[in-house]
């Protein structure tokens, strides 16, 4: 059983590789402090202990009056804890997590940027936070106006004619965009069968296509990391419904042939889908709608700093050109004079693909995104992209020569290295990523995109300071030097967190999702 007191004295090193206090050259000097070896919640407490104070049932209460369908047998085996034990347990566990509020989070392609607390505060205003999703339009004018204005802003920023806020996440936005494409072709009596996807696209693109009944045709990028027109021309025919392009792509490279590619696809009657997950690199500088894209999903957490990860809540608005607008899902906000209302019935939009989910979408994310757009204004939105690109290229320049750059093409918002220069010492990308934890940094995305073997994909975003980037670069360089001098130390990493290197293969193939009495939790 784990230490029942739940703590360790300073600087104690345990057998599992965890350390109560550690030193690492992360941002702000050494990483120091107590680390709690926290038992499972089932290992806390004792029989009869309680953390709540409830009034006794009324004297005339009879459990036999409850409907049988609502009564369940007594639940045994649950932990019995005081309120203080519960608070300490979950607070200590939360301290094991790494988040953007605690440190640099350079996950490439994920765009883990800071969420301004001003946006959080506005999303918690009672008029927004306490509004019931089924409130009638006359009691929800403020919320409806915010949704309407956000739709118009997102359409303008990306260069489209209309936007739906309904999708719950970027992946559902992809699904929605392809539903619109399918509806468009079916309305013309030509449903088509295939979707073209470059090998530098986001990994969810093929799944979204398959869920819509399309066969996926993968296209190879060129030696410069870009998709070339002749590749598209060779694959394009009247059976292709669309091409899905991430621009900038997952190498952080701008698809400079996009206008010619769009013309090739349009000439055969196909449509061009833009995966907007990397829109952070283009804000205020370039508009996908002006490049030939017909439809694009946003990821509000990546582009407009709404919360990211942890299973939600997400938001993946989809912007479209006028030809696809009739097929947008419901509900939609319309403005009539000075009033706003939701269109919820298909009789008003007979070509709609229908309803994606209940209610309006994740409304709190709309408030956060709209607040950020209003706070930044046009100049601030453009500065977002400019600083994101600057930060990525700063990291690239500092690490060139220390880590191998598989594609020398200019980078935009992220840069992809690999482990080619560390392999002679037997050090892999996974080892570098684990050693970064000892230096106080969350690792970047690794082994993606798949076109780069041993990829290290770094995206600093616009919110990080030069001091943070300098500290990260110093850690990466120190790891490269250590890989030469003491590769075994790198391969053994991490050694300073509460947990040492975990068996990730075993965790994925044989997950233990539920505690059982007497089980070995080591």
Backbone torsions as a table, in degrees:
resi	resn	phi	psi	omega
1	UNK	NA	146.1	178.7
2	UNK	-66.9	163.0	179.1
3	UNK	-52.0	114.3	-173.9
4	UNK	-68.4	-19.8	178.5
5	UNK	-75.3	-19.6	174.3
6	UNK	79.3	13.1	179.3
7	UNK	-144.8	165.5	176.1
8	UNK	-129.9	147.2	174.6
9	UNK	-69.5	156.9	-176.2
10	UNK	-56.5	137.8	174.0
11	UNK	72.4	9.1	176.6
12	UNK	-74.4	135.1	177.1
13	UNK	-108.1	125.3	-177.1
14	UNK	-97.6	172.8	-174.3
15	UNK	-68.2	-20.6	-179.0
16	UNK	-86.9	-1.3	179.8
17	UNK	95.4	-0.2	178.0
18	UNK	-79.2	152.2	179.2
19	UNK	-130.0	137.3	179.3
20	UNK	-72.0	-39.5	174.9
21	UNK	-135.4	135.5	-175.9
22	UNK	-133.4	158.2	175.6
23	UNK	-122.0	129.5	177.9
24	UNK	-150.4	144.5	-174.7
25	UNK	-78.0	51.8	177.4
26	UNK	-81.2	-174.6	-178.1
27	UNK	-60.3	132.4	176.5
28	UNK	84.7	16.9	178.3
29	UNK	97.4	-153.7	-175.7
30	UNK	-70.6	150.5	173.0
31	UNK	-91.9	117.9	-174.8
32	UNK	-133.5	165.0	171.8
33	UNK	132.9	174.9	178.9
34	UNK	-80.1	142.6	172.9
35	UNK	-124.1	128.0	-176.2
36	UNK	-92.1	128.5	173.1
37	UNK	-85.8	95.0	-168.0
38	UNK	-89.1	121.1	174.5
39	UNK	-66.8	164.1	171.9
40	UNK	-62.6	155.3	179.9
41	UNK	-61.1	-27.3	178.3
42	UNK	-70.3	-16.6	-179.8
43	UNK	-94.5	-0.1	174.7
44	UNK	-94.4	168.6	168.8
45	UNK	73.9	-171.2	178.7
46	UNK	-159.2	166.1	-175.7
47	UNK	-60.1	130.2	176.9
48	UNK	91.1	-8.3	179.9
49	UNK	-77.6	143.4	-174.4
50	UNK	-140.4	144.8	-178.7
51	UNK	-110.3	7.4	179.6
52	UNK	-131.2	158.6	177.6
53	UNK	-124.7	106.5	-176.8
54	UNK	-112.5	145.5	177.3
55	UNK	-68.4	152.8	177.0
56	UNK	-67.8	155.8	178.2
57	UNK	-66.4	156.2	177.4
58	UNK	-57.9	152.8	-177.2
59	UNK	-60.4	-30.9	-177.2
60	UNK	-93.3	11.4	-178.7
61	UNK	-74.1	134.2	178.4
62	UNK	-132.4	114.5	-178.4
63	UNK	-58.8	-22.5	179.5
64	UNK	-68.4	-13.7	178.6
65	UNK	-78.5	-13.0	-178.9
66	UNK	-75.0	142.4	175.9
67	UNK	-60.1	137.3	-176.4
68	UNK	-57.3	-33.2	-177.9
69	UNK	-66.9	-19.7	-178.2
70	UNK	-98.2	-1.2	-177.6
71	UNK	-101.5	132.9	176.9
72	UNK	-122.9	159.7	178.6
73	UNK	-63.0	163.7	177.7
74	UNK	-58.4	142.4	-179.8
75	UNK	-97.7	117.5	-179.7
76	UNK	-107.3	159.1	172.7
77	UNK	87.2	3.0	177.6
78	UNK	-81.7	149.2	179.1
79	UNK	-65.8	146.7	178.4
80	UNK	-120.3	109.4	-170.5
81	UNK	-133.4	157.1	171.1
82	UNK	-79.1	164.0	178.7
83	UNK	-59.4	-41.4	-179.2
84	UNK	-62.7	-41.1	178.3
85	UNK	-62.5	-40.6	179.6
86	UNK	-64.6	-46.4	-178.7
87	UNK	-62.1	-46.9	-178.9
88	UNK	-65.1	-39.9	-177.9
89	UNK	-59.3	-52.8	-174.8
90	UNK	-76.2	-27.9	175.3
91	UNK	-68.0	-41.5	177.7
92	UNK	-64.7	-42.7	177.5
93	UNK	-61.3	-38.3	-179.6
94	UNK	-64.2	-28.6	179.9
95	UNK	-71.8	-14.5	175.9
96	UNK	-78.0	-20.6	-176.6
97	UNK	-78.9	150.3	172.6
98	UNK	-109.9	132.4	179.3
99	UNK	-140.1	171.2	-176.9
100	UNK	-64.3	-23.1	178.1
101	UNK	-78.7	-11.8	179.8
102	UNK	-110.0	-18.9	179.9
103	UNK	-177.4	175.7	-179.3
104	UNK	-62.2	136.4	-173.9
105	UNK	-133.5	77.0	-167.2
106	UNK	-84.9	36.7	-178.8
107	UNK	-63.6	112.4	177.1
108	UNK	-66.2	143.4	-179.9
109	UNK	77.1	-23.8	-178.6
110	UNK	-88.6	-21.0	176.9
111	UNK	52.6	65.7	-179.2
112	UNK	-85.4	84.1	-177.7
113	UNK	-101.3	163.4	-179.4
114	UNK	-68.6	139.9	177.0
115	UNK	-99.3	112.1	-176.8
116	UNK	-58.9	138.0	-179.0
117	UNK	-70.6	-22.4	175.8
118	UNK	-63.8	-40.4	177.7
119	UNK	-65.5	-38.3	177.6
120	UNK	-62.2	-42.7	-179.1
121	UNK	-63.6	-41.4	-178.9
122	UNK	-67.5	-35.5	178.5
123	UNK	-67.2	-18.3	-179.5
124	UNK	-96.2	2.9	175.4
125	UNK	-57.5	134.9	-174.9
126	UNK	-54.7	-37.0	-179.0
127	UNK	-63.4	-25.0	176.2
128	UNK	-96.0	-50.9	-172.5
129	UNK	-68.1	-32.2	-175.2
130	UNK	-98.5	4.0	-177.9
131	UNK	-74.1	127.2	178.9
132	UNK	-74.4	136.6	-177.1
133	UNK	-64.5	-16.5	178.0
134	UNK	-103.0	15.4	177.6
135	UNK	-61.9	141.0	178.9
136	UNK	-65.1	156.4	-174.9
137	UNK	-55.6	-36.5	-177.0
138	UNK	-67.7	-18.5	177.7
139	UNK	-102.5	5.2	-175.6
140	UNK	-133.1	29.4	-176.0
141	UNK	-61.9	-39.4	179.6
142	UNK	-63.1	-43.6	179.4
143	UNK	-66.4	-42.4	-179.5
144	UNK	-66.2	-38.5	178.1
145	UNK	-65.2	-40.7	178.2
146	UNK	-61.2	-44.6	179.0
147	UNK	-62.1	-43.5	179.9
148	UNK	-61.2	-46.2	-178.5
149	UNK	-67.5	-36.8	177.7
150	UNK	-65.5	-42.6	176.9
151	UNK	-57.6	-45.3	-179.2
152	UNK	-66.1	-40.2	179.7
153	UNK	-64.3	-44.9	179.9
154	UNK	-64.2	-37.4	177.4
155	UNK	-63.4	-44.6	-177.7
156	UNK	-68.0	-43.4	-176.4
157	UNK	-61.2	-38.7	-177.2
158	UNK	-97.8	-5.8	176.3
159	UNK	81.8	39.5	179.3
160	UNK	-120.2	176.1	-175.4
161	UNK	-97.1	-28.1	-177.1
162	UNK	-152.7	158.9	-178.5
163	UNK	-143.4	141.6	170.0
164	UNK	-107.9	138.5	178.9
165	UNK	-97.1	-1.1	-169.2
166	UNK	-63.4	-40.9	-172.7
167	UNK	-57.5	139.6	-173.9
168	UNK	-80.4	-14.9	-177.3
169	UNK	-165.4	170.9	-179.6
170	UNK	-59.7	-39.4	-179.8
171	UNK	-66.2	-39.3	176.3
172	UNK	-70.3	-27.6	173.3
173	UNK	-64.1	-42.0	175.2
174	UNK	-59.3	-47.2	179.6
175	UNK	-57.9	-43.5	-179.7
176	UNK	-63.6	-46.7	-179.5
177	UNK	-58.2	-39.5	178.9
178	UNK	-74.0	-29.8	172.9
179	UNK	-62.9	-39.9	177.9
180	UNK	-65.3	-41.8	178.5
181	UNK	-62.9	-43.5	179.1
182	UNK	-62.7	-43.7	179.3
183	UNK	-62.5	-38.7	179.1
184	UNK	-60.1	-48.1	-178.5
185	UNK	-70.8	-37.9	179.8
186	UNK	-64.9	-35.6	178.5
187	UNK	-64.4	-21.9	178.7
188	UNK	-97.9	7.9	178.1
189	UNK	72.8	20.4	-177.3
190	UNK	-140.3	79.5	-171.8
191	UNK	-64.0	-27.3	178.9
192	UNK	63.9	166.1	-166.8
193	UNK	-128.7	-16.3	-169.1
194	UNK	-128.9	155.1	171.6
195	UNK	-129.7	131.0	177.4
196	UNK	-89.0	132.6	-178.9
197	UNK	-137.3	121.4	177.4
198	UNK	-66.9	158.7	179.4
199	UNK	-73.7	-5.0	177.3
200	UNK	-103.3	13.9	-179.9
201	UNK	-81.6	171.0	176.4
202	UNK	-71.0	149.4	-171.7
203	UNK	-66.4	-20.9	-180.0
204	UNK	-81.2	-13.4	-177.9
205	UNK	-58.1	-47.8	178.8
206	UNK	-62.0	-37.7	179.7
207	UNK	-65.5	-42.2	179.0
208	UNK	-62.7	-38.6	178.3
209	UNK	-65.9	-45.9	-179.0
210	UNK	-63.5	-38.5	179.2
211	UNK	-64.5	-23.1	176.6
212	UNK	-93.9	8.5	174.4
213	UNK	86.0	13.5	-178.1
214	UNK	-96.9	146.5	168.5
215	UNK	-82.0	140.3	-177.0
216	UNK	-98.4	129.9	175.1
217	UNK	-114.3	113.4	-178.8
218	UNK	-83.9	136.7	178.6
219	UNK	-110.8	136.2	-179.2
220	UNK	-83.5	134.8	174.2
221	UNK	-78.7	163.5	-178.9
222	UNK	-84.3	179.1	-179.1
223	UNK	-64.5	-15.2	176.6
224	UNK	-92.5	3.9	179.6
225	UNK	82.6	6.1	-179.3
226	UNK	-107.8	155.7	171.6
227	UNK	-84.6	133.1	-174.9
228	UNK	-107.1	146.0	-175.2
229	UNK	-55.7	-38.5	-177.3
230	UNK	-64.9	-30.1	176.6
231	UNK	-66.8	-42.7	179.1
232	UNK	-68.1	-41.9	-178.6
233	UNK	-60.1	-38.6	-178.7
234	UNK	-69.7	-28.2	-176.6
235	UNK	-96.0	-16.2	-171.7
236	UNK	-81.8	127.1	173.2
237	UNK	-148.1	-175.4	-175.0
238	UNK	-73.7	-3.8	174.9
239	UNK	-91.9	-7.0	-178.1
240	UNK	-86.0	119.8	178.6
241	UNK	-78.3	-37.2	-175.4
242	UNK	-165.7	165.4	166.6
243	UNK	-116.6	136.6	178.0
244	UNK	-106.4	119.1	-177.1
245	UNK	-126.5	128.8	171.2
246	UNK	-91.6	119.8	-175.7
247	UNK	-139.6	116.0	-2.5
248	UNK	-59.2	153.0	-176.3
249	UNK	-81.5	-175.1	-174.4
250	UNK	-73.9	-3.5	170.1
251	UNK	-88.7	-3.0	-174.5
252	UNK	78.5	16.0	-175.8
253	UNK	-102.6	134.4	178.3
254	UNK	-76.8	132.0	178.3
255	UNK	-78.4	87.5	-172.2
256	UNK	-71.9	-12.1	178.7
257	UNK	-95.4	15.1	-169.4
258	UNK	-61.0	-39.2	-178.4
259	UNK	-63.5	-43.8	179.0
260	UNK	-67.6	-38.7	178.5
261	UNK	-63.6	-43.3	178.8
262	UNK	-60.8	-40.1	179.7
263	UNK	-64.5	-38.6	178.5
264	UNK	-63.3	-45.1	-178.6
265	UNK	-67.2	-44.7	-179.0
266	UNK	-64.2	-34.5	-179.4
267	UNK	-62.7	-26.5	178.4
268	UNK	-98.5	9.4	176.4
269	UNK	86.5	5.6	178.6
270	UNK	-85.9	170.8	178.2
271	UNK	-115.7	162.5	-177.2
272	UNK	-116.5	116.4	178.9
273	UNK	-98.4	130.5	176.7
274	UNK	-106.9	118.8	172.4
275	UNK	-76.4	111.5	-173.8
276	UNK	-88.4	16.5	-178.1
277	UNK	-61.2	-26.9	179.9
278	UNK	-103.3	25.0	-179.8
279	UNK	-62.0	-19.9	179.6
280	UNK	-56.9	-25.1	-179.4
281	UNK	-81.7	-13.5	-171.9
282	UNK	-113.0	-10.9	-171.8
283	UNK	-49.3	124.6	175.6
284	UNK	71.5	-2.9	-177.8
285	UNK	-108.1	-46.0	-178.5
286	UNK	-145.1	150.7	-177.3
287	UNK	-119.5	122.2	179.3
288	UNK	-55.3	-34.8	179.5
289	UNK	-62.3	-25.0	177.7
290	UNK	-84.6	-10.1	-177.8
291	UNK	-94.5	-6.1	-179.1
292	UNK	113.1	1.9	178.3
293	UNK	-73.8	143.4	178.5
294	UNK	-99.6	-26.2	-176.8
295	UNK	-154.1	148.2	-178.5
296	UNK	-155.8	139.4	172.6
297	UNK	-100.0	142.5	169.8
298	UNK	-92.5	158.9	164.3
299	UNK	-120.3	102.8	-173.0
300	UNK	-60.6	-30.8	179.8
301	UNK	-69.8	-29.0	-179.8
302	UNK	-84.9	-31.3	-170.7
303	UNK	-104.6	-35.1	-175.8
304	UNK	-125.4	27.5	165.8
305	UNK	57.0	44.7	166.0
306	UNK	-93.4	161.1	-174.2
307	UNK	-54.1	148.4	-172.8
308	UNK	-130.5	132.9	169.8
309	UNK	91.1	179.2	180.0
310	UNK	71.9	17.3	178.4
311	UNK	87.1	5.8	176.0
312	UNK	129.4	-175.9	-2.4
313	UNK	-78.0	142.2	178.0
314	UNK	-108.4	-177.4	175.0
315	UNK	-163.1	128.4	-176.2
316	UNK	-132.1	65.4	-180.0
317	UNK	-53.5	148.3	-179.8
318	UNK	-120.2	124.0	178.9
319	UNK	-104.4	143.6	-174.7
320	UNK	-139.8	159.0	168.6
321	UNK	-77.3	165.8	-172.9
322	UNK	-57.1	-33.6	-176.7
323	UNK	-63.7	-25.6	-179.0
324	UNK	-99.0	-10.3	-175.3
325	UNK	-57.3	-37.9	-179.4
326	UNK	-60.8	-20.8	-174.8
327	UNK	-94.8	-1.7	-176.6
328	UNK	-55.8	145.4	180.0
329	UNK	-70.8	162.5	175.7
330	UNK	-99.7	153.9	4.5
331	UNK	-85.0	161.6	173.8
332	UNK	-127.9	145.1	177.0
333	UNK	-91.9	131.3	175.4
334	UNK	-122.7	150.1	177.4
335	UNK	-106.2	127.3	179.4
336	UNK	-125.3	101.7	-172.3
337	UNK	67.9	-121.4	177.9
338	UNK	-103.3	8.1	-177.3
339	UNK	-112.1	159.6	-178.9
340	UNK	-125.7	147.2	175.0
341	UNK	-149.4	161.1	177.0
342	UNK	-94.8	130.9	169.9
343	UNK	-87.4	114.6	-176.5
344	UNK	-118.0	-11.6	-175.3
345	UNK	-105.9	136.6	-178.1
346	UNK	-66.0	-19.4	-179.9
347	UNK	-64.8	-23.5	176.8
348	UNK	-85.0	-24.6	179.3
349	UNK	-133.1	74.7	-171.4
350	UNK	-63.2	-20.5	-178.6
351	UNK	-91.1	-1.3	-176.4
352	UNK	-56.8	149.4	175.1
353	UNK	-77.9	-3.6	176.3
354	UNK	106.6	-153.4	-175.4
355	UNK	-110.2	130.3	-177.6
356	UNK	-83.1	-31.9	-172.7
357	UNK	-164.2	175.7	179.1
358	UNK	-75.2	154.4	174.0
359	UNK	64.0	-152.7	-167.8
360	UNK	-97.1	-16.6	-168.4
361	UNK	124.4	-177.3	180.0
362	UNK	-82.9	88.6	-168.8
363	UNK	-61.3	-37.1	178.9
364	UNK	-57.9	-32.7	177.2
365	UNK	-69.6	-32.2	177.6
366	UNK	-64.6	-42.9	-179.6
367	UNK	-62.2	-45.3	-178.9
368	UNK	-62.5	-44.9	-178.2
369	UNK	-66.6	-43.9	-179.9
370	UNK	-64.2	-40.3	178.6
371	UNK	-60.5	-41.3	-179.4
372	UNK	-67.8	-43.4	179.3
373	UNK	-61.5	-43.0	-179.7
374	UNK	-67.5	-38.8	-179.8
375	UNK	-67.4	-41.5	-176.8
376	UNK	-75.0	-42.5	-173.4
377	UNK	69.4	176.4	-177.3
378	UNK	-56.6	-41.9	-178.7
379	UNK	-67.3	-40.3	-179.9
380	UNK	-69.7	-35.9	176.8
381	UNK	-62.6	-43.6	178.1
382	UNK	-65.6	-40.2	179.8
383	UNK	-62.3	-30.1	176.8
384	UNK	-55.7	-51.8	-179.4
385	UNK	-65.4	-43.4	-176.8
386	UNK	-62.3	-42.1	-179.7
387	UNK	-72.9	-34.8	177.4
388	UNK	-62.8	-43.2	178.8
389	UNK	-68.4	-40.5	178.6
390	UNK	-61.6	-46.8	-178.5
391	UNK	-63.0	-41.2	179.7
392	UNK	-64.8	-40.4	-179.8
393	UNK	-73.8	-27.1	174.3
394	UNK	-64.9	-46.9	177.1
395	UNK	-62.7	-42.4	179.4
396	UNK	-57.8	-48.7	-177.4
397	UNK	-63.3	-39.2	-177.9
398	UNK	-68.9	-31.0	-174.8
399	UNK	-101.0	-8.0	175.7
400	UNK	-60.0	133.0	-177.5
401	UNK	95.8	-32.2	175.8
402	UNK	-85.1	-40.4	174.9
403	UNK	-123.1	147.9	-175.6
404	UNK	-74.5	136.4	178.2
405	UNK	-105.5	102.6	-172.7
406	UNK	-68.7	-27.0	178.3
407	UNK	-123.5	112.7	-178.2
408	UNK	-77.5	-2.3	179.8
409	UNK	-59.0	147.3	-179.0
410	UNK	-54.3	139.9	178.2
411	UNK	-96.6	154.1	169.6
412	UNK	-105.8	-104.0	-168.9
413	UNK	-85.4	-11.1	-179.9
414	UNK	-147.1	160.1	-178.7
415	UNK	-133.5	141.5	-177.6
416	UNK	-115.8	118.1	171.4
417	UNK	-105.0	178.1	170.4
418	UNK	-140.4	-175.8	-173.3
419	UNK	-101.8	20.6	-175.0
420	UNK	-58.3	-35.0	-177.2
421	UNK	-82.1	-7.7	178.2
422	UNK	-105.7	-9.7	-172.6
423	UNK	-67.6	-32.2	-179.8
424	UNK	-60.2	-27.8	178.4
425	UNK	-90.1	2.6	-179.6
426	UNK	79.0	17.1	-179.7
427	UNK	-101.8	129.0	-176.8
428	UNK	-106.7	173.1	175.3
429	UNK	-56.4	-42.4	178.8
430	UNK	-59.5	-40.4	179.1
431	UNK	-63.6	-43.4	179.1
432	UNK	-61.5	-44.0	-179.4
433	UNK	-62.3	-43.2	179.9
434	UNK	-67.1	-36.0	-179.6
435	UNK	-69.2	-28.9	176.9
436	UNK	-59.3	-32.2	178.9
437	UNK	-61.4	-39.2	177.5
438	UNK	-64.3	-24.1	178.2
439	UNK	-90.3	4.0	176.1
440	UNK	87.4	17.6	-179.3
441	UNK	-121.0	143.0	170.5
442	UNK	-71.5	137.0	179.8
443	UNK	-64.9	155.4	171.0
444	UNK	-74.9	179.0	173.0
445	UNK	-64.7	136.0	-179.4
446	UNK	-124.0	151.8	178.0
447	UNK	59.4	25.8	172.6
448	UNK	-148.1	137.7	5.3
449	UNK	-73.4	157.2	-173.7
450	UNK	-68.6	-16.2	179.3
451	UNK	-73.4	-9.7	177.5
452	UNK	-114.7	117.5	178.7
453	UNK	-73.8	126.5	180.0
454	UNK	71.2	37.2	-173.6
455	UNK	-66.2	142.0	168.0
456	UNK	-121.4	107.6	-169.4
457	UNK	-109.7	111.2	-169.3
458	UNK	-113.6	125.7	175.7
459	UNK	-130.2	105.6	-176.0
460	UNK	-76.4	-24.2	-171.0
461	UNK	65.5	175.5	-177.6
462	UNK	-82.5	-11.1	-171.0
463	UNK	-87.7	-7.2	-176.9
464	UNK	-90.0	145.0	-179.7
465	UNK	-84.9	166.0	177.3
466	UNK	-64.0	-35.6	179.9
467	UNK	-62.3	-41.3	177.9
468	UNK	-62.8	-45.1	-178.8
469	UNK	-66.0	-37.4	177.6
470	UNK	-63.1	-40.9	179.3
471	UNK	-66.1	-40.0	178.1
472	UNK	-64.7	-45.1	178.6
473	UNK	-60.7	-42.6	179.1
474	UNK	-60.9	-40.3	178.2
475	UNK	-65.3	-43.7	179.2
476	UNK	-62.4	-40.5	178.3
477	UNK	-68.3	-38.7	178.7
478	UNK	-63.2	-38.6	178.5
479	UNK	-66.4	-39.5	178.3
480	UNK	-62.9	-39.9	177.9
481	UNK	-68.0	-41.1	179.8
482	UNK	-65.6	-32.7	178.0
483	UNK	-61.4	-29.8	177.5
484	UNK	-80.6	-43.3	-172.4
485	UNK	-84.7	-36.9	-175.3
486	UNK	-147.6	68.3	-175.0
487	UNK	-59.6	-29.6	-179.4
488	UNK	-63.2	-34.5	178.2
489	UNK	-65.2	-36.7	177.9
490	UNK	-69.8	-42.0	-179.1
491	UNK	-66.7	-22.9	-179.8
492	UNK	-85.8	-8.4	-175.1
493	UNK	-68.7	155.1	-1.9
494	UNK	-87.4	149.6	179.9
495	UNK	-115.8	-10.7	-173.4
496	UNK	-100.7	-21.0	177.7
497	UNK	-71.5	177.0	177.0
498	UNK	-60.0	-37.2	177.0
499	UNK	-113.9	138.5	175.2
500	UNK	-81.1	-165.2	-177.3
501	UNK	-61.7	130.3	-178.1
502	UNK	-94.3	158.4	175.5
503	UNK	-83.5	90.1	-173.7
504	UNK	-70.9	-31.6	178.0
505	UNK	-65.4	-45.9	178.6
506	UNK	-63.8	-39.5	-179.6
507	UNK	-64.1	-34.6	-179.4
508	UNK	-77.8	-37.2	-174.7
509	UNK	-89.0	-30.3	-178.4
510	UNK	-132.4	64.2	-177.6
511	UNK	-68.9	141.8	172.8
512	UNK	-106.2	107.4	-170.4
513	UNK	-103.3	-6.3	-176.2
514	UNK	-145.1	132.1	178.5
515	UNK	-74.9	140.3	174.4
516	UNK	-127.4	144.4	179.1
517	UNK	-54.8	133.0	177.3
518	UNK	84.0	-0.8	-178.1
519	UNK	-73.3	151.8	176.0
520	UNK	-87.7	115.7	-175.5
521	UNK	-96.3	4.5	-179.5
522	UNK	-75.7	NA	NA
